[in-house]
């Protein structure tokens, strides 16, 4: 079996998670990393035993040292890095969200299609075996026609220090500032939620949404160079293409909720509940003879490979995996529809990309 050579572009905090995951996969070798901050890249390389360090991604892509990369750069340069990698024939696993706009996302899709490279977006909740199995069961018709979907993603790092003190860490502060490229809670964790909702509920056709930014208790709602103006919370009403209704909401003000993503999907002959806090591998279902007694049964899902293994397998097999750039572009369209709906005050039609 061929060893797959992986490079990591962008060596900030999230890149450590990527490196750790790749090192668990047999016949995968981390061969290079890249960051504009050479010292940070060298420290990262030493930590993860990576032999080659670059400060320019173009030099990495031209080096012949990698078969694929993880694009863990800031959101504002996802598109630039991904398009350059595709042009060099390098396979791509890109962090979410796909891009800063649908227009950027379309350019990324064109680039990977033209190059014929494997392309995926790291919507990490898709690593849940429960989510994968539930999506399959819903598509198979086990709960009938989907009528109503409820999704939430709740974090507590604004009112508490459960993840550390956001006032002292730039890794948090940039996420609160539109000037630093943040799309707020909507773009940061809302993209995971909307991807999951669409995965189990189907394509979203129309969205109504309200975005909220709350004062953080600091003078002028500002910390040094960071103006804290990105949205902290959003609440959206969703109309699915197949006719069902849904609601999705997320916030960083959810005291007591460290990192909680939950879904409830109700069809005309059954229902499914998924709660990330309880388990990534178990879900509850009420169907068949249990419907009349409202009895919920816990099911252990069969273990599904995570995103990193699916990416590596796709490179080996030459077959595109799910959660590709087209799906990422779809989620980008949902994000833009949410922002447009917040401005207009009504429902906005989603312009879904074609495959």
JOQUI-V928866 format. One record per pair of residues at least 4 apart in sequence whose C-alpha atoms are under 7 Angstrom apart, sorted by the first residue. I is the first residue (numbers start at 1). J is the second residue. D is the distance in Angstrom with one decimal. If there is no record, write none. Layout:
# JOQUI-V928866
i->I j->J d->D
i->I j->J d->D
This chain:
# JOQUI-V928866
i->2 j->27 d->6.9
i->3 j->27 d->4.6
i->3 j->28 d->5.4
i->3 j->29 d->6.8
i->4 j->27 d->6.4
i->4 j->28 d->4.8
i->4 j->29 d->6.3
i->4 j->67 d->6.3
i->5 j->28 d->6.0
i->5 j->29 d->5.0
i->5 j->30 d->5.9
i->5 j->31 d->6.0
i->5 j->66 d->4.8
i->5 j->67 d->5.2
i->5 j->68 d->6.6
i->6 j->29 d->6.1
i->6 j->30 d->4.9
i->6 j->31 d->5.9
i->6 j->66 d->5.3
i->6 j->67 d->6.0
i->6 j->68 d->5.1
i->6 j->69 d->5.3
i->7 j->30 d->5.9
i->7 j->31 d->5.9
i->7 j->32 d->4.6
i->7 j->33 d->5.3
i->7 j->66 d->5.9
i->7 j->68 d->6.4
i->7 j->69 d->4.6
i->7 j->70 d->6.5
i->8 j->32 d->6.6
i->8 j->33 d->4.6
i->8 j->34 d->6.4
i->8 j->69 d->5.4
i->8 j->70 d->4.9
i->8 j->71 d->6.4
i->9 j->33 d->5.7
i->9 j->34 d->4.7
i->9 j->35 d->6.3
i->9 j->57 d->6.9
i->9 j->69 d->6.9
i->9 j->70 d->6.2
i->9 j->71 d->5.2
i->9 j->72 d->5.7
i->9 j->73 d->6.3
i->10 j->15 d->6.7
i->10 j->34 d->5.9
i->10 j->35 d->5.0
i->10 j->71 d->6.7
i->10 j->72 d->4.9
i->10 j->73 d->4.5
i->11 j->15 d->5.1
i->11 j->34 d->6.9
i->11 j->35 d->6.0
i->11 j->40 d->6.9
i->11 j->41 d->6.0
i->11 j->44 d->6.4
i->14 j->18 d->6.9
i->14 j->72 d->7.0
i->15 j->19 d->6.2
i->15 j->72 d->6.0
i->16 j->20 d->6.1
i->17 j->21 d->6.2
i->18 j->22 d->6.3
i->19 j->23 d->6.2
i->19 j->48 d->6.9
i->20 j->24 d->6.7
i->21 j->308 d->6.7
i->22 j->28 d->6.6
i->22 j->308 d->6.7
i->23 j->28 d->6.9
i->25 j->309 d->6.9
i->30 j->50 d->5.8
i->31 j->50 d->5.5
i->31 j->51 d->5.9
i->31 j->52 d->6.2
i->31 j->65 d->6.5
i->31 j->66 d->6.7
i->32 j->50 d->5.8
i->32 j->51 d->6.2
i->32 j->52 d->4.5
i->32 j->53 d->5.7
i->33 j->41 d->6.7
i->33 j->45 d->6.8
i->33 j->52 d->6.5
i->33 j->53 d->5.2
i->33 j->54 d->6.2
i->34 j->41 d->6.0
i->34 j->53 d->5.8
i->34 j->54 d->4.5
i->34 j->55 d->5.2
i->34 j->56 d->6.6
i->34 j->57 d->6.2
i->35 j->41 d->5.4
i->35 j->54 d->6.6
i->35 j->55 d->4.9
i->36 j->55 d->4.7
i->36 j->56 d->6.6
i->37 j->41 d->6.3
i->37 j->55 d->6.8
i->38 j->42 d->6.0
i->38 j->55 d->6.0
i->39 j->43 d->6.1
i->40 j->44 d->6.1
i->41 j->45 d->6.1
i->41 j->53 d->6.5
i->42 j->46 d->6.2
i->42 j->53 d->6.5
i->43 j->47 d->6.2
i->44 j->48 d->6.3
i->45 j->49 d->5.6
i->45 j->50 d->4.6
i->45 j->51 d->6.8
i->45 j->53 d->7.0
i->46 j->50 d->6.5
i->54 j->60 d->6.2
i->56 j->60 d->6.8
i->57 j->61 d->6.2
i->58 j->62 d->6.2
i->58 j->84 d->7.0
i->59 j->63 d->6.0
i->61 j->85 d->6.1
i->61 j->88 d->6.1
i->61 j->90 d->7.0
i->62 j->88 d->6.8
i->67 j->90 d->5.7
i->67 j->91 d->6.3
i->68 j->90 d->5.1
i->68 j->91 d->4.2
i->68 j->92 d->5.7
i->69 j->91 d->6.3
i->69 j->92 d->5.3
i->69 j->93 d->6.3
i->70 j->92 d->6.1
i->70 j->93 d->4.8
i->70 j->94 d->5.7
i->71 j->78 d->6.9
i->71 j->93 d->6.1
i->71 j->94 d->4.5
i->71 j->95 d->6.0
i->72 j->94 d->6.5
i->72 j->95 d->5.5
i->73 j->77 d->6.4
i->73 j->78 d->6.1
i->74 j->78 d->6.6
i->75 j->97 d->7.0
i->75 j->99 d->6.3
i->75 j->100 d->6.6
i->75 j->181 d->6.9
i->76 j->100 d->6.2
i->76 j->181 d->6.0
i->77 j->81 d->6.2
i->78 j->82 d->6.0
i->78 j->98 d->6.9
i->78 j->99 d->5.8
i->79 j->83 d->6.0
i->79 j->99 d->5.9
i->79 j->104 d->6.3
i->79 j->108 d->6.1
i->80 j->84 d->6.3
i->81 j->85 d->6.2
i->82 j->86 d->6.2
i->82 j->108 d->6.7
i->83 j->87 d->6.2
i->83 j->108 d->5.7
i->83 j->111 d->5.7
i->84 j->88 d->6.4
i->85 j->89 d->6.4
i->85 j->90 d->5.2
i->86 j->90 d->5.4
i->86 j->91 d->6.7
i->86 j->111 d->6.1
i->86 j->112 d->5.4
i->86 j->115 d->5.8
i->86 j->117 d->6.5
i->87 j->111 d->6.9
i->87 j->115 d->6.2
i->89 j->115 d->6.1
i->89 j->117 d->6.3
i->90 j->117 d->6.5
i->91 j->117 d->5.0
i->91 j->118 d->4.9
i->91 j->119 d->6.2
i->92 j->118 d->6.1
i->92 j->119 d->4.8
i->92 j->120 d->6.3
i->93 j->119 d->5.9
i->93 j->120 d->4.8
i->93 j->121 d->5.7
i->93 j->122 d->6.6
i->93 j->311 d->7.0
i->94 j->120 d->6.2
i->94 j->121 d->4.9
i->94 j->122 d->6.0
i->95 j->121 d->5.7
i->95 j->122 d->5.0
i->96 j->121 d->6.0
i->96 j->122 d->5.8
i->96 j->123 d->6.3
i->97 j->187 d->6.6
i->97 j->191 d->6.4
i->98 j->105 d->6.4
i->98 j->121 d->6.6
i->98 j->328 d->5.4
i->98 j->329 d->6.6
i->98 j->332 d->6.8
i->99 j->104 d->6.0
i->99 j->105 d->5.5
i->100 j->104 d->6.6
i->101 j->105 d->6.2
i->101 j->332 d->6.7
i->102 j->106 d->6.1
i->102 j->329 d->6.4
i->102 j->332 d->5.8
i->102 j->333 d->6.0
i->103 j->107 d->6.6
i->104 j->108 d->6.4
i->105 j->109 d->6.3
i->105 j->329 d->5.6
i->106 j->110 d->6.2
i->106 j->329 d->7.0
i->107 j->111 d->6.2
i->108 j->112 d->6.4
i->109 j->113 d->6.1
i->109 j->325 d->5.9
i->109 j->326 d->6.4
i->110 j->114 d->6.1
i->111 j->115 d->6.2
i->112 j->116 d->5.7
i->112 j->117 d->5.6
i->112 j->119 d->6.9
i->118 j->314 d->6.8
i->118 j->315 d->6.4
i->118 j->320 d->5.6
i->119 j->324 d->5.4
i->119 j->325 d->6.0
i->120 j->323 d->5.6
i->120 j->324 d->4.1
i->120 j->325 d->5.8
i->121 j->323 d->5.9
i->121 j->324 d->5.8
i->121 j->325 d->6.3
i->121 j->328 d->6.2
i->122 j->307 d->6.8
i->123 j->192 d->5.7
i->125 j->192 d->6.8
i->126 j->131 d->6.5
i->126 j->132 d->6.7
i->127 j->306 d->4.6
i->127 j->307 d->6.0
i->128 j->132 d->6.4
i->128 j->280 d->4.8
i->128 j->281 d->6.1
i->129 j->133 d->6.1
i->129 j->280 d->6.3
i->129 j->281 d->4.9
i->129 j->301 d->5.9
i->129 j->302 d->6.5
i->129 j->303 d->5.4
i->129 j->304 d->5.1
i->130 j->134 d->6.0
i->130 j->280 d->5.9
i->130 j->281 d->4.6
i->130 j->282 d->5.3
i->130 j->283 d->5.8
i->130 j->301 d->5.4
i->131 j->135 d->6.0
i->132 j->136 d->6.4
i->133 j->137 d->6.2
i->133 j->301 d->6.3
i->134 j->138 d->6.0
i->135 j->139 d->6.1
i->135 j->199 d->6.4
i->135 j->200 d->4.7
i->136 j->140 d->6.1
i->137 j->141 d->6.4
i->137 j->142 d->5.5
i->138 j->142 d->5.5
i->138 j->143 d->6.1
i->138 j->200 d->6.8
i->143 j->267 d->5.0
i->143 j->268 d->6.6
i->143 j->269 d->5.0
i->143 j->270 d->4.1
i->143 j->271 d->5.9
i->143 j->287 d->6.5
i->144 j->267 d->5.1
i->144 j->268 d->5.3
i->144 j->269 d->5.1
i->144 j->270 d->6.7
i->145 j->267 d->5.0
i->145 j->268 d->5.5
i->146 j->201 d->6.7
i->146 j->244 d->6.1
i->146 j->266 d->5.9
i->146 j->267 d->4.1
i->146 j->268 d->6.7
i->147 j->244 d->4.5
i->147 j->245 d->6.2
i->147 j->266 d->5.8
i->147 j->267 d->5.1
i->147 j->268 d->6.6
i->148 j->244 d->5.7
i->148 j->245 d->4.9
i->148 j->246 d->5.3
i->148 j->265 d->6.1
i->148 j->266 d->5.2
i->148 j->267 d->6.9
i->149 j->201 d->6.7
i->149 j->245 d->6.5
i->149 j->246 d->4.4
i->149 j->247 d->6.4
i->149 j->264 d->5.7
i->149 j->265 d->4.6
i->149 j->266 d->6.3
i->150 j->246 d->5.7
i->150 j->247 d->5.0
i->150 j->248 d->6.0
i->150 j->263 d->5.7
i->150 j->264 d->5.1
i->150 j->265 d->6.5
i->151 j->193 d->6.9
i->151 j->197 d->6.6
i->151 j->247 d->6.3
i->151 j->248 d->4.7
i->151 j->249 d->6.6
i->151 j->262 d->5.8
i->151 j->263 d->4.5
i->151 j->264 d->6.5
i->152 j->193 d->6.9
i->152 j->248 d->5.6
i->152 j->249 d->5.0
i->152 j->250 d->5.6
i->152 j->261 d->5.7
i->152 j->262 d->5.5
i->152 j->263 d->6.7
i->153 j->193 d->6.4
i->153 j->249 d->6.6
i->153 j->250 d->4.7
i->153 j->251 d->6.9
i->153 j->260 d->5.5
i->153 j->261 d->4.3
i->153 j->262 d->6.6
i->154 j->250 d->5.5
i->154 j->251 d->5.3
i->154 j->252 d->6.2
i->154 j->254 d->5.6
i->154 j->257 d->6.0
i->154 j->259 d->5.9
i->154 j->260 d->5.0
i->154 j->261 d->6.5
i->155 j->251 d->6.2
i->155 j->252 d->4.5
i->155 j->253 d->6.5
i->155 j->254 d->5.4
i->155 j->257 d->5.3
i->155 j->258 d->5.0
i->155 j->259 d->4.9
i->155 j->260 d->6.5
i->156 j->160 d->6.0
i->156 j->252 d->5.2
i->156 j->253 d->5.2
i->156 j->254 d->4.7
i->156 j->255 d->4.9
i->156 j->256 d->6.2
i->156 j->257 d->5.4
i->156 j->258 d->5.4
i->157 j->161 d->5.9
i->157 j->162 d->6.1
i->157 j->163 d->5.9
i->157 j->252 d->6.1
i->158 j->252 d->5.8
i->158 j->253 d->5.7
i->159 j->253 d->5.9
i->159 j->255 d->6.3
i->161 j->165 d->5.1
i->162 j->258 d->6.9
i->165 j->169 d->6.8
i->166 j->172 d->5.3
i->166 j->173 d->6.3
i->167 j->173 d->7.0
i->169 j->173 d->6.3
i->170 j->174 d->5.9
i->173 j->177 d->6.8
i->173 j->226 d->6.6
i->174 j->180 d->5.6
i->174 j->182 d->6.6
i->174 j->226 d->6.9
i->175 j->182 d->5.1
i->175 j->184 d->6.0
i->176 j->182 d->6.6
i->176 j->184 d->6.0
i->176 j->228 d->5.0
i->176 j->229 d->6.3
i->176 j->230 d->5.0
i->177 j->181 d->7.0
i->177 j->182 d->5.7
i->177 j->226 d->5.9
i->177 j->227 d->5.5
i->177 j->228 d->4.9
i->177 j->229 d->5.4
i->177 j->230 d->5.1
i->178 j->182 d->4.7
i->178 j->183 d->6.3
i->178 j->229 d->6.3
i->178 j->230 d->5.3
i->182 j->230 d->6.7
i->183 j->187 d->4.6
i->183 j->188 d->6.7
i->183 j->230 d->6.4
i->184 j->188 d->6.0
i->184 j->230 d->4.7
i->184 j->231 d->4.8
i->184 j->232 d->6.2
i->185 j->189 d->5.6
i->185 j->190 d->6.0
i->185 j->231 d->5.9
i->185 j->232 d->5.3
i->185 j->233 d->6.0
i->185 j->251 d->6.4
i->186 j->190 d->4.2
i->186 j->191 d->6.5
i->186 j->234 d->6.5
i->187 j->191 d->5.5
i->187 j->335 d->6.9
i->189 j->193 d->6.5
i->190 j->194 d->6.0
i->190 j->250 d->6.4
i->191 j->195 d->6.0
i->191 j->331 d->6.4
i->192 j->196 d->6.2
i->193 j->197 d->6.1
i->194 j->198 d->6.0
i->194 j->331 d->6.6
i->195 j->199 d->6.0
i->195 j->331 d->6.0
i->196 j->200 d->6.4
i->197 j->201 d->5.6
i->198 j->202 d->4.8
i->198 j->203 d->5.5
i->198 j->204 d->6.6
i->202 j->240 d->6.6
i->203 j->240 d->5.9
i->203 j->241 d->5.7
i->204 j->238 d->6.6
i->204 j->239 d->5.9
i->204 j->240 d->4.3
i->204 j->241 d->5.6
i->205 j->239 d->5.7
i->205 j->240 d->5.2
i->205 j->241 d->4.9
i->205 j->349 d->5.9
i->205 j->350 d->5.2
i->206 j->238 d->6.0
i->206 j->239 d->5.1
i->206 j->240 d->7.0
i->206 j->347 d->6.1
i->206 j->348 d->5.4
i->206 j->349 d->4.4
i->206 j->350 d->5.4
i->207 j->236 d->6.7
i->207 j->237 d->5.8
i->207 j->238 d->4.8
i->207 j->239 d->6.4
i->207 j->337 d->6.4
i->207 j->338 d->6.3
i->207 j->341 d->6.9
i->207 j->347 d->5.2
i->207 j->348 d->5.3
i->207 j->349 d->6.6
i->208 j->236 d->5.5
i->208 j->237 d->5.2
i->208 j->238 d->6.7
i->208 j->338 d->6.5
i->208 j->341 d->5.3
i->208 j->346 d->5.6
i->208 j->347 d->4.4
i->208 j->348 d->6.3
i->209 j->234 d->7.0
i->209 j->235 d->5.7
i->209 j->236 d->4.1
i->209 j->237 d->6.4
i->209 j->338 d->5.2
i->209 j->341 d->5.4
i->209 j->342 d->5.2
i->210 j->234 d->5.6
i->210 j->235 d->5.5
i->210 j->236 d->6.5
i->210 j->342 d->4.9
i->211 j->231 d->5.9
i->211 j->233 d->6.0
i->211 j->234 d->4.5
i->211 j->235 d->6.8
i->211 j->342 d->6.2
i->212 j->231 d->5.2
i->212 j->232 d->5.9
i->212 j->233 d->5.3
i->212 j->234 d->6.2
i->213 j->229 d->6.4
i->213 j->230 d->6.3
i->213 j->231 d->4.5
i->213 j->232 d->5.1
i->213 j->233 d->6.8
i->214 j->232 d->6.8
i->215 j->221 d->5.9
i->216 j->221 d->6.0
i->217 j->221 d->6.8
i->218 j->222 d->6.4
i->221 j->227 d->6.5
i->221 j->228 d->5.6
i->222 j->226 d->5.7
i->222 j->227 d->4.5
i->222 j->228 d->5.4
i->223 j->227 d->6.5
i->232 j->251 d->5.8
i->232 j->252 d->5.9
i->233 j->250 d->5.6
i->233 j->251 d->4.2
i->233 j->252 d->6.7
i->234 j->249 d->5.5
i->234 j->250 d->5.6
i->234 j->251 d->6.6
i->235 j->248 d->5.9
i->235 j->249 d->4.2
i->235 j->250 d->6.7
i->236 j->247 d->5.7
i->236 j->248 d->5.2
i->236 j->249 d->6.1
i->237 j->246 d->5.9
i->237 j->247 d->4.6
i->237 j->248 d->6.6
i->238 j->245 d->5.8
i->238 j->246 d->4.7
i->238 j->247 d->5.7
i->239 j->243 d->6.6
i->239 j->244 d->6.1
i->239 j->245 d->4.9
i->239 j->246 d->6.3
i->240 j->244 d->5.1
i->240 j->245 d->6.1
i->260 j->276 d->6.1
i->260 j->277 d->5.7
i->261 j->275 d->6.3
i->261 j->276 d->5.4
i->262 j->274 d->5.6
i->262 j->275 d->4.4
i->262 j->276 d->6.0
i->263 j->273 d->5.8
i->263 j->274 d->5.1
i->263 j->275 d->6.6
i->264 j->272 d->5.8
i->264 j->273 d->4.6
i->264 j->274 d->6.5
i->265 j->271 d->5.6
i->265 j->272 d->5.2
i->265 j->273 d->6.5
i->266 j->270 d->6.2
i->266 j->271 d->4.3
i->266 j->272 d->6.5
i->267 j->271 d->5.7
i->269 j->287 d->6.4
i->270 j->286 d->5.5
i->270 j->287 d->4.3
i->270 j->291 d->6.5
i->271 j->285 d->5.7
i->271 j->286 d->5.2
i->271 j->287 d->6.5
i->272 j->284 d->5.7
i->272 j->285 d->4.5
i->272 j->286 d->6.5
i->273 j->283 d->5.9
i->273 j->284 d->5.1
i->273 j->285 d->6.4
i->274 j->283 d->5.0
i->274 j->284 d->6.6
i->275 j->279 d->6.4
i->276 j->280 d->5.4
i->281 j->300 d->6.0
i->281 j->301 d->5.4
i->282 j->298 d->6.7
i->282 j->299 d->5.5
i->282 j->300 d->4.5
i->282 j->301 d->5.7
i->283 j->298 d->5.7
i->283 j->299 d->5.5
i->283 j->300 d->6.8
i->284 j->296 d->6.0
i->284 j->297 d->5.3
i->284 j->298 d->4.4
i->284 j->299 d->6.0
i->285 j->296 d->5.4
i->285 j->297 d->5.5
i->285 j->298 d->6.6
i->286 j->290 d->5.8
i->286 j->291 d->5.8
i->286 j->294 d->6.7
i->286 j->295 d->5.9
i->286 j->296 d->4.7
i->286 j->297 d->6.5
i->287 j->291 d->5.2
i->290 j->294 d->5.9
i->290 j->295 d->5.0
i->291 j->295 d->6.6
i->305 j->309 d->6.0
i->305 j->310 d->6.3
i->306 j->310 d->6.2
i->307 j->311 d->6.0
i->308 j->312 d->6.3
i->309 j->313 d->6.0
i->310 j->314 d->6.0
i->310 j->321 d->7.0
i->311 j->315 d->6.4
i->312 j->316 d->6.4
i->313 j->317 d->6.0
i->314 j->318 d->5.5
i->314 j->319 d->5.2
i->314 j->320 d->5.9
i->314 j->321 d->6.2
i->323 j->327 d->5.5
i->323 j->328 d->6.8
i->324 j->328 d->6.3
i->325 j->329 d->6.0
i->326 j->330 d->6.3
i->326 j->355 d->6.6
i->327 j->331 d->6.4
i->328 j->332 d->6.2
i->329 j->333 d->6.2
i->329 j->353 d->6.9
i->330 j->334 d->6.5
i->330 j->352 d->5.7
i->330 j->353 d->6.1
i->331 j->335 d->6.3
i->332 j->336 d->6.3
i->333 j->337 d->6.1
i->333 j->350 d->6.4
i->333 j->351 d->6.6
i->333 j->352 d->6.5
i->334 j->338 d->6.2
i->334 j->350 d->6.5
i->335 j->339 d->6.4
i->336 j->340 d->6.1
i->337 j->341 d->5.9
i->337 j->348 d->5.9
i->337 j->350 d->6.0
i->338 j->342 d->6.2
i->339 j->343 d->6.5
i->340 j->344 d->6.2
i->340 j->348 d->6.9
i->341 j->345 d->5.5
i->341 j->346 d->5.6
i->341 j->347 d->5.9
i->341 j->348 d->5.6
